[in-house]
């Protein structure tokens, strides 16, 4: 068997499920949270919730960076485009496919394109770099969301742009940090007994990036990969820790995650970004959770040149419970809009738009339970 195939093997998964039932027998209800859209995809696509004993629950936290991007930032970028066009500067705006469709009360980036503005979907920030190279007479702006996983390549690309002297490349940073969001949920009273740490984020920040949550808040954690066996092993490890009263971090995803993380990526992020308090859509302002370009690199930030004021806007449409889903307090099927007035074709909230949104994942795999 190929090494990766073992993490998809049905028999191995069945043995782990049996162990989970054995270890969980007689325990009170246990709630584990993950903060990763890819983990939710694995859990839902593989039907993992249906395999668990009744007293073991898996809830989804704020693991979708596009979902938590503030309405005001999307609206501000739309206004920057309009202001620039009025002044004769035809900006090219790039962003990711799911961010392109995120709704706001004043429209999406897709709406902006339908109005005649040059908005393009890219797979990575490197595509934006290539567009900037191909259009030296145009300012090219990447609306740049994402947690640590996406921040690392953004910092790497900024470093290349600086070294090359490419002056028409800019970003609008809406990058966010994952551990502070978990900390905020704990302080707000969200109850869970263990955390499945996101593997992608952990490749950047390492095991050490999560240690303070175990030390300061007593949260058992498992860093898990993304195959079904990875997730099931993570659940089993957490049950054992809870059962034995242990608070520690176990790295199940040793094939990709090191204790120290990706030091080169960390240094590049530190070079270009500084940590600030930041708003998360439907979650409020979270201390030390945002990343802004440092003063010495402000010429790479489009808001240095255009910074229009935008009105205060509601985060969510009336009745949308995306905020509760992001806090791990509800499942998408608890929402009266889900699958009725809110679908991927006509989304009400951001959790139905993004590929990493829990509502979108539930809808895709028919998780009507």
VOBA-1610 file (N, C-alpha, C; in pm, whole numbers, padded with zeros to 5 digits, always signed):
BEGIN
Unk+00085-00120+00000Unk+00000+00000+00000Unk+00088+00125+00000Unk+00056+00221-00089Unk+00126+00349-00089Unk+00103+00420+00045Unk+00203+00495+00094Unk+00190+00558+00227Unk+00063+00640+00244Unk+00030+00725+00145Unk-00088+00810+00158Unk-00217+00729+00153Unk-00216+00617+00079Unk-00337+00536+00067Unk-00382+00481+00201Unk-00288+00459+00293Unk-00324+00409+00426Unk-00416+00505+00499Unk-00404+00635+00468Unk-00487+00734+00535Unk-00627+00743+00475Unk-00651+00665+00370Unk-00784+00657+00308Unk-00845+00518+00321Unk-00772+00426+00384Unk-00811+00285+00386Unk-00936+00262+00472Unk-01035+00193+00414Unk-01163+00171+00483Unk-01145+00084+00606Unk-01066-00023+00595Unk-01050-00114+00709Unk-00981-00044+00827Unk-00878+00035+00796Unk-00811+00109+00902Unk-00908+00205+00967Unk-00988+00273+00885Unk-01086+00368+00939Unk-01187+00297+01028Unk-01231+00180+00986Unk-01329+00106+01066Unk-01272+00064+01201Unk-01144+00027+01202Unk-01081-00011+01329Unk-01072+00110+01423Unk-01040+00226+01366Unk-01032+00347+01449Unk-01170+00384+01503Unk-01272+00371+01420Unk-01408+00401+01464Unk-01448+00310+01580Unk-01410+00184+01569Unk-01440+00090+01678Unk-01371+00134+01808Unk-01246+00176+01798Unk-01172+00223+01915Unk-01236+00349+01973Unk-01282+00437+01885Unk-01350+00559+01931Unk-01472+00524+02015Unk-01552+00431+01968Unk-01671+00389+02043Unk-01631+00327+02177Unk-01526+00249+02177Unk-01482+00186+02302Unk-01433+00291+02403Unk-01352+00384+02357Unk-01295+00485+02446Unk-01401+00583+02497Unk-01503+00610+02414Unk-01604+00710+02450Unk-01717+00652+02535Unk-01722+00521+02547Unk-01833+00459+02620Unk-01837+00507+02766Unk-01952+00550+02809Unk-01971+00592+02946Unk-01933+00737+02975Unk-01877+00807+02877Unk-01838+00946+02898Unk-01957+01039+02875Unk-01954+01155+02941Unk-02051+01258+02911Unk-02026+01312+02770Unk-02117+01396+02721Unk-02101+01448+02585Unk-01968+01524+02571Unk-01897+01494+02464Unk-01769+01559+02433Unk-01785+01634+02301Unk-01742+01760+02302Unk-01749+01842+02181Unk-01606+01878+02138Unk-01574+01846+02014Unk-01446+01884+01956Unk-01470+01983+01844Unk-01385+02085+01839Unk-01397+02186+01734Unk-01278+02176+01639Unk-01304+02197+01511Unk-01195+02219+01415Unk-01211+02360+01360Unk-01105+02415+01305Unk-01108+02549+01249Unk-01046+02546+01109Unk-01104+02462+01024Unk-01048+02442+00891Unk-01157+02395+00795Unk-01174+02467+00684Unk-01272+02427+00585Unk-01241+02293+00523Unk-01113+02261+00506Unk-01077+02132+00448Unk-01110+02018+00544Unk-01092+02040+00675Unk-01133+01939+00772Unk-01284+01918+00767Unk-01360+02028+00754Unk-01506+02014+00745Unk-01543+01937+00619Unk-01474+01962+00511Unk-01500+01889+00387Unk-01479+01739+00407Unk-01369+01703+00475Unk-01342+01561+00501Unk-01447+01501+00593Unk-01482+01572+00700Unk-01580+01522+00796Unk-01715+01498+00728Unk-01760+01593+00649Unk-01893+01586+00588Unk-01894+01490+00470Unk-01795+01503+00383Unk-01789+01415+00264Unk-01778+01269+00304Unk-01704+01241+00410Unk-01682+01102+00453Unk-01789+01051+00550Unk-01882+01139+00587Unk-01987+01097+00680Unk-01936+01065+00819Unk-01830+01132+00861Unk-01766+01099+00988Unk-01859+01123+01107Unk-01939+01228+01101Unk-02031+01252+01213Unk-02125+01133+01235Unk-02168+01070+01127Unk-02261+00958+01140Unk-02194+00832+01195Unk-02060+00829+01193Unk-01987+00713+01244Unk-01955+00723+01393Unk-01970+00841+01448Unk-01930+00864+01586Unk-02040+00826+01684Unk-02002+00790+01807Unk-02104+00765+01909Unk-02182+00891+01940Unk-02300+00874+01996Unk-02390+00987+02022Unk-02328+01094+02112Unk-02237+01054+02198Unk-02181+01149+02295Unk-02056+01220+02243Unk-02018+01200+02116Unk-01903+01269+02057Unk-01951+01357+01942Unk-01932+01487+01957Unk-01980+01583+01858Unk-01863+01657+01795Unk-01872+01682+01665Unk-01773+01761+01594Unk-01840+01889+01546Unk-01785+02005+01585Unk-01840+02132+01541Unk-01734+02209+01463Unk-01783+02294+01376Unk-01695+02373+01290Unk-01679+02513+01347Unk-01555+02559+01357Unk-01527+02694+01402Unk-01500+02787+01285Unk-01433+02899+01308Unk-01407+02998+01202Unk-01291+02957+01113Unk-01312+02852+01034Unk-01206+02798+00951Unk-01213+02840+00806Unk-01294+02941+00776Unk-01311+02987+00638Unk-01269+03134+00630Unk-01151+03164+00579Unk-01102+03302+00579Unk-01186+03396+00492Unk-01242+03344+00385Unk-01327+03427+00300Unk-01456+03463+00373Unk-01511+03366+00449Unk-01637+03390+00519Unk-01626+03501+00622Unk-01509+03516+00684Unk-01496+03611+00794Unk-01439+03746+00749Unk-01414+03763+00619Unk-01365+03891+00568Unk-01474+03997+00584Unk-01444+04108+00649Unk-01547+04208+00678Unk-01614+04264+00553Unk-01744+04287+00564Unk-01822+04350+00458Unk-01758+04482+00416Unk-01715+04560+00517Unk-01663+04694+00489Unk-01540+04691+00400Unk-01457+04587+00412Unk-01337+04580+00329Unk-01372+04550+00184Unk-01470+04463+00164Unk-01514+04434+00026Unk-01573+04560-00037Unk-01658+04630+00041Unk-01719+04752-00009Unk-01613+04859-00036Unk-01514+04870+00054Unk-01409+04970+00035Unk-01329+04942-00092Unk-01299+04815-00120Unk-01225+04784-00241Unk-01307+04816-00365Unk-01437+04793-00357Unk-01525+04832-00468Unk-01518+04983-00490Unk-01521+05061-00380Unk-01517+05206-00392Unk-01381+05254-00442Unk-01274+05185-00404Unk-01141+05221-00454Unk-01137+05206-00606Unk-01194+05098-00656Unk-01199+05078-00801Unk-01272+05192-00869Unk-01387+05229-00813Unk-01467+05336-00874Unk-01394+05470-00867Unk-01335+05500-00752Unk-01262+05625-00735Unk-01145+05633-00834Unk-01072+05523-00845Unk-00957+05521-00937Unk-01001+05544-01082Unk-01111+05478-01120Unk-01160+05494-01258Unk-01202+05639-01283Unk-01264+05702-01182Unk-01306+05842-01195Unk-01185+05933-01217Unk-01072+05895-01158Unk-00951+05976-01168Unk-00863+05933-01286Unk-00915+05843-01367Unk-00845+05803-01488Unk-00748+05688-01472Unk-00746+05624-01355Unk-00658+05508-01334Unk-00740+05381-01340Unk-00715+05299-01439Unk-00794+05178-01460Unk-00727+05059-01392Unk-00757+05045-01263Unk-00699+04937-01182Unk-00749+04802-01229Unk-00661+04704-01227Unk-00700+04564-01243Unk-00707+04503-01103Unk-00822+04448-01068Unk-00842+04386-00937Unk-00843+04235-00953Unk-00764+04166-00870Unk-00766+04019-00870Unk-00805+03970-00731Unk-00870+03856-00728Unk-00899+03787-00602Unk-00936+03643-00633Unk-00967+03567-00529Unk-00997+03425-00546Unk-01144+03405-00584Unk-01174+03288-00639Unk-01306+03262-00693Unk-01419+03273-00593Unk-01396+03226-00469Unk-01504+03235-00371Unk-01519+03377-00318Unk-01409+03450-00299Unk-01418+03589-00257Unk-01490+03674-00361Unk-01472+03641-00486Unk-01535+03712-00598Unk-01687+03718-00584Unk-01745+03615-00522Unk-01891+03605-00516Unk-01951+03642-00381Unk-01867+03677-00281Unk-01919+03704-00147Unk-02014+03824-00151Unk-02137+03809-00099Unk-02233+03919-00107Unk-02213+04022+00003Unk-02244+04145-00028Unk-02255+04253+00071Unk-02383+04331+00039Unk-02429+04414+00131Unk-02548+04494+00101Unk-02531+04587-00018Unk-02406+04618-00055Unk-02379+04708-00168Unk-02320+04636-00287Unk-02325+04502-00287Unk-02279+04428-00403Unk-02149+04353-00380Unk-02118+04264-00473Unk-02000+04180-00467Unk-01897+04225-00570Unk-01783+04158-00572Unk-01685+04184-00677Unk-01738+04137-00813Unk-01819+04031-00812Unk-01881+03985-00936Unk-01973+04092-00993Unk-02047+04159-00904Unk-02132+04270-00948Unk-02048+04383-01006Unk-01933+04408-00943Unk-01844+04513-00990Unk-01797+04484-01133Unk-01766+04359-01159Unk-01725+04322-01294Unk-01838+04341-01394Unk-01961+04307-01351Unk-02075+04322-01440Unk-02101+04468-01474Unk-02048+04559-01390Unk-02062+04703-01415Unk-01953+04756-01508Unk-01863+04667-01551Unk-01762+04706-01649Unk-01622+04725-01595Unk-01601+04700-01465Unk-01468+04715-01407Unk-01386+04588-01430Unk-01255+04603-01432Unk-01165+04492-01465Unk-01135+04411-01339Unk-01215+04309-01314Unk-01199+04221-01198Unk-01170+04081-01249Unk-01064+04019-01199Unk-01023+03889-01251Unk-01005+03789-01136Unk-01045+03666-01162Unk-01027+03557-01065Unk-00890+03494-01088Unk-00816+03475-00978Unk-00685+03410-00987Unk-00681+03291-00892Unk-00593+03198-00923Unk-00575+03080-00838Unk-00478+03109-00724Unk-00382+03196-00749Unk-00284+03230-00646Unk-00235+03372-00669Unk-00169+03428-00570Unk-00115+03563-00583Unk-00005+03569-00689Unk+00055+03456-00723Unk+00154+03453-00830Unk+00090+03489-00964Unk-00037+03451-00983Unk-00108+03489-01105Unk-00122+03641-01114Unk-00144+03705-00999Unk-00152+03851-00996Unk-00020+03913-01037Unk+00088+03856-00988Unk+00222+03902-01025Unk+00242+03895-01177Unk+00198+03785-01237Unk+00213+03771-01383Unk+00129+03874-01457Unk+00009+03903-01407Unk-00076+04004-01469Unk-00009+04141-01459Unk+00052+04171-01344Unk+00123+04298-01328Unk+00240+04310-01425Unk+00310+04200-01446Unk+00423+04200-01541Unk+00374+04224-01683Unk+00257+04168-01713Unk+00204+04179-01849Unk+00137+04313-01876Unk+00108+04389-01769Unk+00038+04517-01782Unk+00113+04626-01706Unk+00233+04662-01750Unk+00316+04757-01674Unk+00255+04896-01663Unk+00158+04928-01749Unk+00096+05061-01745Unk-00029+05063-01659Unk-00063+04952-01593Unk-00182+04943-01509Unk-00144+04907-01366Unk-00212+04965-01268Unk-00196+04921-01129Unk-00277+04794-01110Unk-00212+04692-01060Unk-00278+04563-01039Unk-00284+04538-00889Unk-00405+04517-00837Unk-00428+04503-00693Unk-00483+04365-00665Unk-00420+04296-00571Unk-00473+04167-00525Unk-00546+04187-00393Unk-00677+04162-00392Unk-00753+04162-00268Unk-00720+04032-00198Unk-00643+04042-00089Unk-00567+03928-00037Unk-00619+03879+00097Unk-00712+03781+00096Unk-00760+03723+00221Unk-00679+03600+00259Unk-00707+03545+00375Unk-00647+03416+00410Unk-00581+03415+00546Unk-00571+03293+00599Unk-00502+03272+00725Unk-00353+03256+00697Unk-00281+03201+00791Unk-00135+03191+00780Unk-00091+03118+00653Unk-00170+03021+00610Unk-00134+02943+00491Unk-00124+03029+00368Unk-00215+03125+00353Unk-00216+03212+00236Unk-00126+03333+00256Unk-00107+03372+00383Unk-00021+03487+00412Unk+00123+03458+00373Unk+00166+03333+00392Unk+00306+03299+00361Unk+00340+03322+00213Unk+00261+03268+00118Unk+00294+03297-00021Unk+00276+03444-00057Unk+00183+03514+00010Unk+00169+03657-00014Unk+00296+03731+00025Unk+00350+03697+00142Unk+00475+03759+00186Unk+00590+03725+00091Unk+00595+03601+00046Unk+00698+03561-00048Unk+00689+03637-00179Unk+00565+03659-00226Unk+00545+03732-00350Unk+00582+03878-00333Unk+00547+03937-00218Unk+00586+04075-00191Unk+00737+04090-00190Unk+00805+03992-00134Unk+00951+03996-00130Unk+01008+03995-00271Unk+00951+03912-00357Unk+00997+03906-00496Unk+00970+04037-00568Unk+00854+04095-00543Unk+00817+04222-00607Unk+00914+04333-00566Unk+00948+04337-00437Unk+01042+04439-00387Unk+01179+04419-00450Unk+01225+04296-00453Unk+01358+04269-00509Unk+01364+04304-00658Unk+01253+04285-00727Unk+01248+04311-00871Unk+01219+04457-00902Unk+01163+04528-00804Unk+01126+04667-00827Unk+01001+04684-00911Unk+00906+04592-00897Unk+00781+04596-00974Unk+00684+04692-00903Unk+00671+04813-00957Unk+00601+04920-00886Unk+00450+04919-00903Unk+00397+04845-01000Unk+00252+04849-01023Unk+00177+04736-00953Unk+00245+04664-00866Unk+00184+04552-00792Unk+00148+04600-00652Unk+00018+04587-00613Unk-00029+04628-00482Unk-00120+04518-00424Unk-00143+04525-00294Unk-00239+04435-00232Unk-00334+04514-00143Unk-00445+04451-00112Unk-00536+04497-00007Unk-00539+04382+00093Unk-00468+04399+00204Unk-00451+04288+00299Unk-00572+04275+00391Unk-00633+04157+00387Unk-00735+04120+00487Unk-00694+03985+00549Unk-00564+03967+00569Unk-00513+03844+00628Unk-00545+03839+00777Unk-00567+03717+00825Unk-00604+03696+00964Unk-00524+03581+01024Unk-00512+03580+01157Unk-00438+03477+01231Unk-00536+03383+01302Unk-00511+03255+01295Unk-00607+03156+01345Unk-00609+03138+01496Unk-00495+03117+01564Unk-00502+03094+01710Unk-00574+03203+01788Unk-00555+03333+01756Unk-00629+03434+01832Unk-00781+03422+01819Unk-00829+03369+01706Unk-00973+03349+01690Unk-01023+03241+01784Unk-00946+03134+01798Unk-00983+03028+01892Unk-00984+03083+02034Unk-00882+03161+02067Unk-00875+03222+02199Unk-00997+03310+02226Unk-01039+03387+02124Unk-01154+03474+02140Unk-01281+03394+02165Unk-01298+03282+02094Unk-01416+03198+02115Unk-01421+03146+02258Unk-01305+03104+02308Unk-01299+03053+02446Unk-01341+03163+02543Unk-01290+03284+02523Unk-01322+03395+02612Unk-01470+03433+02603Unk-01529+03412+02485Unk-01670+03445+02465Unk-01763+03336+02517Unk-01706+03223+02560Unk-01787+03119+02621Unk-01822+03002+02532Unk-01766+02994+02411Unk-01789+02876+02328Unk-01728+02753+02397Unk-01807+02650+02411Unk-01766+02534+02489Unk-01721+02420+02397Unk-01598+02377+02415Unk-01552+02256+02348Unk-01441+02194+02433Unk-01424+02063+02420Unk-01333+01990+02507Unk-01197+01962+02443Unk-01186+01986+02314Unk-01061+01963+02244Unk-01065+02028+02108Unk-00948+02052+02051Unk-00936+02124+01925Unk-00859+02041+01824Unk-00915+02029+01704Unk-00844+01970+01591Unk-00779+02086+01516Unk-00648+02100+01531Unk-00577+02212+01470Unk-00563+02191+01319Unk-00574+02299+01241Unk-00566+02287+01095Unk-00425+02253+01048Unk-00417+02151+00965Unk-00287+02106+00916Unk-00216+02209+00831Unk-00290+02277+00740Unk-00226+02374+00652Unk-00164+02489+00732Unk-00242+02544+00824Unk-00190+02653+00907Unk-00070+02606+00987Unk-00078+02484+01037Unk+00028+02432+01124Unk+00159+02408+01048Unk+00152+02387+00917Unk+00277+02375+00842Unk+00355+02506+00848Unk+00284+02618+00866Unk+00350+02748+00874Unk+00391+02780+01018Unk+00297+02771+01113Unk+00326+02817+01250Unk+00382+02706+01338Unk+00373+02580+01292Unk+00428+02469+01369Unk+00346+02433+01491Unk+00391+02330+01561Unk+00327+02291+01687Unk+00335+02405+01787Unk+00448+02475+01785Unk+00472+02579+01885Unk+00370+02693+01876Unk+00312+02713+01759Unk+00215+02820+01742Unk+00086+02799+01818Unk+00060+02675+01861Unk-00063+02642+01933Unk-00040+02623+02083Unk+00085+02622+02126Unk+00115+02583+02264Unk+00048+02671+02369Unk+00036+02800+02341Unk-00018+02888+02444Unk-00166+02859+02472Unk-00238+02804+02373Unk-00378+02769+02396Unk-00390+02652+02494Unk-00296+02559+02487Unk-00295+02449+02584Unk-00250+02500+02720Unk-00147+02581+02722Unk-00091+02629+02848Unk-00186+02725+02921Unk-00243+02820+02850Unk-00321+02926+02914Unk-00469+02891+02930Unk-00520+02802+02845Unk-00664+02775+02846Unk-00699+02628+02866Unk-00597+02544+02880Unk-00621+02403+02908Unk-00692+02329+02796Unk-00658+02361+02671Unk-00725+02299+02556Unk-00639+02185+02500Unk-00684+02061+02509Unk-00614+01952+02440Unk-00626+01971+02289Unk-00519+01939+02217Unk-00519+01963+02072Unk-00450+01850+01998Unk-00500+01827+01876Unk-00434+01737+01783Unk-00420+01810+01650Unk-00299+01818+01598Unk-00278+01868+01463Unk-00300+01751+01368Unk-00401+01763+01281Unk-00441+01650+01198Unk-00428+01683+01050Unk-00401+01578+00972Unk-00404+01588+00827Unk-00546+01587+00776Unk-00562+01562+00645Unk-00691+01588+00582Unk-00759+01465+00523Unk-00700+01349+00538Unk-00766+01228+00493Unk-00856+01176+00605Unk-00954+01090+00572Unk-01045+01040+00675Unk-00976+00976+00794Unk-00870+00897+00769Unk-00799+00833+00880Unk-00729+00937+00967Unk-00676+01044+00905Unk-00616+01152+00983Unk-00716+01208+01083Unk-00834+01242+01033Unk-00934+01306+01118Unk-00983+01210+01226Unk-01007+01086+01188Unk-01052+00987+01287Unk-00946+00964+01394Unk-00819+00959+01354Unk-00712+00946+01452Unk-00708+01066+01546Unk-00730+01185+01490Unk-00733+01304+01572Unk-00843+01298+01676Unk-00960+01250+01636Unk-01072+01238+01729Unk-01039+01136+01838Unk-00983+01022+01799Unk-00947+00920+01897Unk-00844+00973+01997Unk-00743+01043+01947Unk-00640+01099+02036Unk-00700+01199+02134Unk-00792+01281+02088Unk-00854+01379+02176Unk-00940+01312+02282Unk-01014+01208+02243Unk-01096+01135+02341Unk-01007+01078+02451Unk-00894+01021+02413Unk-00803+00964+02513Unk-00750+01072+02606Unk-00716+01188+02551Unk-00667+01297+02636Unk-00774+01343+02734Unk-00895+01362+02684Unk-01005+01404+02771Unk-01030+01300+02880Unk-01030+01174+02840Unk-01056+01064+02933Unk-00949+01057+03042Unk-00824+01087+03005Unk-00713+01077+03101Unk-00680+01210+03169Unk-00758+01313+03138Unk-00733+01442+03198Unk-00604+01507+03153Unk-00563+01480+03030Unk-00437+01534+02977Unk-00461+01660+02894Unk-00372+01753+02907Unk-00375+01874+02823Unk-00241+01883+02753Unk-00240+01853+02625Unk-00117+01859+02547Unk-00152+01873+02400Unk-00049+01884+02317Unk-00069+01890+02172Unk-00001+01769+02110Unk-00078+01692+02033Unk-00024+01577+01963Unk-00020+01610+01814Unk+00092+01586+01750Unk+00106+01613+01608Unk+00081+01484+01530Unk-00042+01464+01487Unk-00075+01348+01403Unk-00020+01366+01262Unk-00007+01492+01218Unk+00030+01524+01080Unk+00181+01541+01067Unk+00255+01443+01118Unk+00401+01454+01120Unk+00462+01452+00981Unk+00389+01402+00883Unk+00444+01399+00747Unk+00453+01538+00684Unk+00393+01639+00748Unk+00398+01774+00692Unk+00431+01882+00794Unk+00405+01859+00922Unk+00417+01963+01023Unk+00536+01936+01115Unk+00619+02037+01132Unk+00732+02030+01224Unk+00701+02113+01349Unk+00772+02085+01456Unk+00750+02161+01580Unk+00768+02311+01556Unk+00874+02348+01488Unk+00904+02490+01470Unk+00829+02551+01352Unk+00764+02469+01268Unk+00694+02519+01152Unk+00788+02556+01039Unk+00741+02640+00949Unk+00821+02685+00836Unk+00887+02818+00874Unk+01010+02810+00918Unk+01079+02928+00971Unk+01100+03034+00864Unk+01129+02991+00743Unk+01149+03086+00633Unk+01022+03166+00608Unk+00909+03097+00605Unk+00780+03164+00584Unk+00751+03260+00700Unk+00779+03217+00821Unk+00755+03302+00938Unk+00837+03431+00929Unk+00961+03420+00884Unk+01047+03538+00875Unk+00996+03635+00768Unk+00946+03582+00657Unk+00894+03668+00552Unk+00766+03738+00597Unk+00680+03665+00666Unk+00558+03727+00720Unk+00595+03837+00818Unk+00690+03809+00905Unk+00736+03908+01003Unk+00798+04029+00934Unk+00865+04007+00823Unk+00930+04116+00750Unk+00827+04217+00697Unk+00716+04166+00642Unk+00622+04254+00573Unk+00499+04293+00655Unk+00462+04211+00752Unk+00336+04235+00821Unk+00357+04260+00970Unk+00266+04339+01026Unk+00260+04356+01171Unk+00121+04319+01220Unk+00114+04272+01343Unk-00011+04222+01401Unk-00092+04337+01457Unk-00222+04338+01425Unk-00314+04441+01472Unk-00445+04375+01515Unk-00524+04448+01596Unk-00661+04405+01620Unk-00736+04409+01488Unk-00830+04319+01467Unk-00898+04315+01339Unk-01041+04263+01354Unk-01128+04314+01268Unk-01266+04268+01266Unk-01277+04139+01185Unk-01361+04049+01233Unk-01398+03927+01161Unk-01548+03934+01135Unk-01587+03910+01013Unk-01730+03917+00981Unk-01809+03823+01071Unk-01913+03877+01134Unk-02006+03802+01221Unk-01944+03761+01354Unk-01817+03797+01378Unk-01752+03761+01504Unk-01705+03882+01583Unk-01704+03998+01521Unk-01658+04118+01590Unk-01508+04138+01580Unk-01458+04233+01656Unk-01315+04263+01656Unk-01242+04168+01750Unk-01138+04105+01700Unk-01059+04008+01777Unk-00919+04065+01796Unk-00873+04078+01921Unk-00740+04135+01946Unk-00628+04055+01880Unk-00533+04128+01825Unk-00408+04068+01770Unk-00435+03957+01669Unk-00535+03977+01584Unk-00574+03871+01490Unk-00560+03911+01344Unk-00519+04036+01317Unk-00507+04081+01179Unk-00365+04113+01141Unk-00339+04114+01013Unk-00205+04145+00962Unk-00213+04261+00864Unk-00143+04369+00897Unk-00132+04484+00809Unk+00013+04501+00764Unk+00031+04559+00647Unk+00167+04585+00600Unk+00236+04685+00692Unk+00362+04659+00720Unk+00440+04750+00804Unk+00458+04885+00735Unk+00488+04986+00815Unk+00499+05122+00765Unk+00598+05132+00649Unk+00708+05059+00659Unk+00810+05070+00555Unk+00768+05008+00422Unk+00655+04934+00423Unk+00607+04871+00301Unk+00469+04923+00259Unk+00430+05039+00310Unk+00297+05092+00282Unk+00277+05126+00135Unk+00386+05142+00060Unk+00371+05169-00083Unk+00317+05048-00158Unk+00315+04931-00092Unk+00260+04810-00154Unk+00112+04791-00123Unk+00056+04878-00039Unk-00084+04868+00005Unk-00168+04973-00069Unk-00273+04929-00138Unk-00353+05021-00220Unk-00422+05128-00136Unk-00449+05098-00008Unk-00516+05197+00076Unk-00426+05315+00111Unk-00298+05305+00081Unk-00210+05420+00097Unk-00245+05529-00004Unk-00299+05489-00118Unk-00329+05582-00227Unk-00478+05617-00234Unk-00562+05521-00200Unk-00707+05543-00200Unk-00762+05482-00070Unk-00832+05564+00007Unk-00887+05512+00132Unk-01025+05575+00159Unk-01122+05547+00073Unk-01254+05609+00088Unk-01326+05559+00213Unk-01407+05645+00271Unk-01490+05605+00383Unk-01610+05525+00331Unk-01650+05424+00408Unk-01767+05345+00371Unk-01862+05342+00490Unk-01991+05328+00464Unk-02087+05327+00574Unk-02076+05199+00658Unk-02121+05209+00781Unk-02128+05089+00865Unk-02241+05003+00812Unk-02213+04876+00790Unk-02307+04786+00725Unk-02331+04662+00811Unk-02450+04603+00801Unk-02475+04478+00874Unk-02389+04365+00821Unk-02339+04282+00911Unk-02255+04170+00869Unk-02333+04066+00791Unk-02458+04041+00833Unk-02537+03932+00778Unk-02679+03977+00749Unk-02741+03908+00654Unk-02883+03931+00627Unk-02965+03880+00745Unk-03083+03937+00761Unk-03171+03899+00871Unk-03202+03750+00866Unk-03185+03683+00980Unk-03215+03541+00989Unk-03098+03449+00960Unk-02989+03503+00901Unk-02871+03422+00871Unk-02798+03391+01001Unk-02764+03264+01023Unk-02696+03224+01147Unk-02549+03190+01122Unk-02492+03248+01018Unk-02351+03220+00986Unk-02261+03249+01106Unk-02293+03352+01184Unk-02213+03383+01301Unk-02212+03271+01402Unk-02328+03209+01424Unk-02336+03096+01517Unk-02263+02975+01462Unk-02269+02954+01331Unk-02196+02842+01268Unk-02046+02863+01285Unk-01999+02986+01264Unk-01856+03015+01277Unk-01807+03002+01421Unk-01897+03017+01516Unk-01861+03002+01657Unk-01874+02859+01706Unk-01918+02769+01620Unk-01936+02630+01661Unk-02059+02610+01748Unk-02154+02705+01742Unk-02274+02697+01825Unk-02392+02636+01749Unk-02379+02621+01618Unk-02489+02569+01537Unk-02433+02500+01414Unk-02514+02413+01357Unk-02484+02352+01228Unk-02567+02422+01121Unk-02525+02417+00996Unk-02602+02483+00890Unk-02748+02442+00885Unk-02775+02316+00916Unk-02913+02267+00910Unk-03002+02327+01017Unk-02943+02399+01113Unk-03023+02470+01212Unk-03079+02601+01157Unk-03030+02643+01041Unk-03070+02772+00985Unk-03197+02757+00901Unk-03296+02843+00922Unk-03419+02833+00843Unk-03399+02862+00695Unk-03290+02932+00661Unk-03263+02962+00519Unk-03198+02845+00446Unk-03130+02756+00520Unk-03043+02656+00458Unk-03120+02566+00360Unk-03070+02561+00236Unk-03128+02474+00134Unk-03262+02521+00080Unk-03311+02634+00132Unk-03441+02687+00087Unk-03417+02821+00019Unk-03412+02926+00100Unk-03383+03057+00044Unk-03233+03082+00030Unk-03151+02995+00090Unk-03005+03009+00082Unk-02944+02885+00018Unk-02894+02901-00102Unk-02826+02793-00175Unk-02702+02853-00242Unk-02611+02770-00293Unk-02494+02827-00362Unk-02531+02915-00480Unk-02644+02887-00544Unk-02687+02970-00657Unk-02738+03106-00611Unk-02804+03109-00495Unk-02856+03235-00440Unk-02825+03240-00292Unk-02698+03263-00255Unk-02658+03259-00114Unk-02709+03379-00035Unk-02745+03355+00088Unk-02784+03462+00180Unk-02663+03508+00260Unk-02581+03412+00303Unk-02466+03445+00387Unk-02336+03394+00328Unk-02222+03443+00380Unk-02091+03405+00326Unk-02057+03258+00343Unk-02112+03192+00445Unk-02080+03051+00468Unk-02136+02960+00359Unk-02230+03012+00278Unk-02282+02935+00166Unk-02207+02964+00037Unk-02125+03070+00036Unk-02056+03110-00086Unk-01921+03041-00099Unk-01840+03053+00004Unk-01702+03005-00005Unk-01695+02853-00013Unk-01599+02804-00087Unk-01577+02660-00096Unk-01543+02601+00040Unk-01486+02685+00129Unk-01450+02641+00263Unk-01559+02669+00366Unk-01670+02727+00323Unk-01778+02758+00414Unk-01854+02633+00455Unk-01887+02622+00582Unk-01954+02503+00633Unk-02089+02482+00565Unk-02164+02589+00542Unk-02295+02575+00477Unk-02280+02522+00335Unk-02183+02575+00262Unk-02158+02528+00126Unk-02120+02380+00124Unk-02037+02339+00219Unk-01994+02198+00227Unk-02111+02108+00261Unk-02192+02149+00357Unk-02311+02071+00392Unk-02403+02056+00272Unk-02423+02165+00199Unk-02513+02161+00084Unk-02456+02071-00026Unk-02325+02082-00049Unk-02262+02004-00156Unk-02277+01854-00135Unk-02263+01812-00009Unk-02265+01668+00019Unk-02399+01619+00075Unk-02500+01707+00070Unk-02632+01665+00113Unk-02638+01627+00260Unk-02567+01703+00343Unk-02560+01669+00486Unk-02684+01720+00558Unk-02796+01662+00528Unk-02923+01706+00587Unk-02952+01626+00713Unk-02864+01640+00812Unk-02885+01571+00939Unk-02838+01659+01051
//
